[in-house]
Amino acid sequence: MATDAPPPQGGTGLIRTGHTTEEFVEVQESAEFGELRRAHRSFAFPLTVGFIAWYLLYVLLSNYAGGFMGTKVFGNINVALVLGLAQFATTFLIAWFYSRHAATQLDPKSEAIKSRLESDA
């Protein structure tokens, strides 16, 4: 079992990468890392809150607005089915949007931080 593994030897504060804890703390406290964190949070948090609100709206409408959700849009397709399928569509849209944001905004910043840390080694 993984819990039976002995603790690391030495107690030098070195992490497997060869960097000290102090080096990681220094990077974490840098303005560059703070900018990366802000870029991630300013994108992820509003999108998460918006999607949770959208999901809860769907659940609340399903529970308390049965007449509205049962309204036929065309044929046997009702509002509940359309909104339920829209949940899947928005999930994939958010995933695509985030991957695009990460590739253009987050990855270049994180690569710059990583390369700076590795060049100091």
BABA-457869 format. One record per atom (N, C-alpha, C): z, y, x. Coordinates in steps of 0.02 Angstrom, whole numbers, plus 50000, padded with zeros to 5 digits. Each point is the difference from the previous one (the first is absolute). Example, Ala and Ser with C-alpha at 12.3 -4.5 7.8 and 13.67 -1.06 7.14 Angstrom:
BEGIN
503904971650660 500005005949955 500005006050045 499645005349982 500035005950042 500375005549961 
***
This chain:
BEGIN
500004994150041 500005005949959 500005006250044 499725005449973 499965006250037 500695003050013 500484998649957 500675002850009 500384996650056 499764994250024 500334996450054 499785002450069 499545004850003 499755002450064 500555004050035 500064999250066 500505003850037 499815007450004 500485004450008 499845007250007 499645001350065 499645005550005 499655001750062 500495001050057 499804998250059 500435000550059 499915006950034 500495002050036 499935005950042 500345006249973 499915001549938 500315006049971 499785006550032 499375000350024 499765006050033 499725005149952 499964998349936 499705004649953 499244999549999 499724995350037 499274999250001 499784996249938 499475002349971 499694996549945 499424996050030 499774994949968 499504995550028 499405003550030 499855005949979 499425003650025 500115002850069 500614999950024 500155002850065 500235007249996 500035002849941 500235006949991 500744999949982 500345005150019 500715000549983 500085002849930 500584998949973 500165002749934 499945007650001 500205003150055 499985007250006 499285002649994 499534996350029 499295002049996 499764999949928 500204994949963 499804999649929 500325005649959 500635001450015 500345005449964 499675006750016 499805001050063 499665006150019 499345000949961 499634994549994 499375000349963 500145001449926 500514996749973 500175000949930 500215007249985 500315003350047 500235006849990 499475005350017 499424997850024 499485004750020 499665003249939 499725005850010 499655003649946 499384996049978 499694996750047 499404996049985 500164994349951 500574996650011 500214994649956 500215002849932 500335005850001 500195003249937 499405001849958 499475002350033 499375001649965 499694993749970 500024994550037 499744993649974 500414997849939 500655000550005 500434998049944 499875004449939 499925006650011 499855004549943 499334998449969 499504998550041 499344998349974 500034993749957 500404995350020 500074993849961 500385001349935 500575003350006 500435001249942 499675004549949 499655005150022 499695004749953 499444996749961 499754994550025 499484996349965 500314994449958 500424995950032 500254994049967 500505001349944 500465004650010 500515001149949 499715002649934 499595005350000 499735002349936 499574994749965 499624996450039 499584994849970 500434994449970 500534998250034 500464994849975 500335002449936 500255006050000 500345002749940 499505000449942 499405002350013 499495000449948 499824993149972 499934995050043 499824993449976 500574996949960 500625001050022 500574997249963 500045003449932 499895006549997 500015003549935 499454997449954 499414998850028 499444997449962 500164993049975 500314995850041 500184993249980 500535000349945 500525004250009 500525000449950 499745002849934 499525004650003 499695002549939 499664994249962 499664995850037 499674994149969 500524995449968 500544998750034 500534995649973 500315003249938 500165006550004 500315003449943 499535000249940 499365001450012 499525000149945 499944993049969 500014994950042 499964993149974 500604998349957 500585002550018 500614998449962 500095004349938 499835006450005 500195004749947 499415003049962 499394998950022 499425002849966 499504994549986 500244994849966 499574994249985 499395001949960 500075004649954 499435002149960 499465003250042 500205004450046 499525003250044 499684994950047 500414995750029 499734995150047 499554994949966 500114998949936 499584995349964 499365003049973 499915006550009 499405003349977 499384997150033 499524997949960 499394997050027 499555005450028 499764998850061 499555004750032 499284998149982 499844993650009 499364997249977 500074992449997 499734997149948 500064992749991 500734998049997 500174994850038 500694997850003 500395003150059 499725004950031 500315003450056 500445005749973 500654999850016 500455005349977 500255004250058 500385005249984 500255004750050 500444996450051 500414995349977 500444996450046 499604996350054 499474996849982 499594996450048 499675004850049 499745005549974 499685005050044 500515002850050 500595001849976 500515002750045 500264994750049 500054993849977 500224994650044 499504998850056 499365000049984 499484999350051 499985006150046 500165005849973 500035006050041 500574999650051 500534996249984 500534998950049 499734996550062 499594994949989 499694996550057 499535004650039 499615003749963 499525004550032 500365005350043 500545002949973 500365005050039 500354996950061 500234993949994 500314996650057 499504999450057 499404997749985 499494999350053 499765006850025 499965004849956 499805006750020 500515003150048 500644999249984 500525002650044 499984996550067 499914993450001 499974996350063 499415002450042 499425001049969 499415002550036 500125007150026 500295004249957 500145006950018 500495000450059 500524995749998 500485000050054 499694997550065 499594994849997 499694997550062 499555005350030 499665003849959 499585005450024 500425005550032 500555001749967 500465005150026 500304997750067 500204993750003 500304997350062 499495000150056 499394998149986 499484999750053 499835007050026 500015005049957 499795006650022 500585004450023 500594999149971 500565004550014 500564996850042 500194993949982 500594996950031 499834996350065 499474996149999 499834995950058 499875004250063 499615005449996 499915004050061 500655002850028 500445002249956 500645002850023 500444994550031 500014994249968 500424994650027 499724997350065 499344999850007 499694997850063 500165004950056 500015006449984 500175005150051 500724999050023 500454998849954 500714998950017 500064993650041 499674994849979 500034993650036 499725000650071 499445003250007 499705000750067 500435004350045 500325005249972 500455004250040 500614995950023 500274995949955 500574995850018 499814994950053 499414996949992 499794994950048 499815003150068 499765006150000 499825003250064 500625002150039 500555001049965 500635001850034 500354993950030 499764994049983 500344993950023 499934998950074 
***
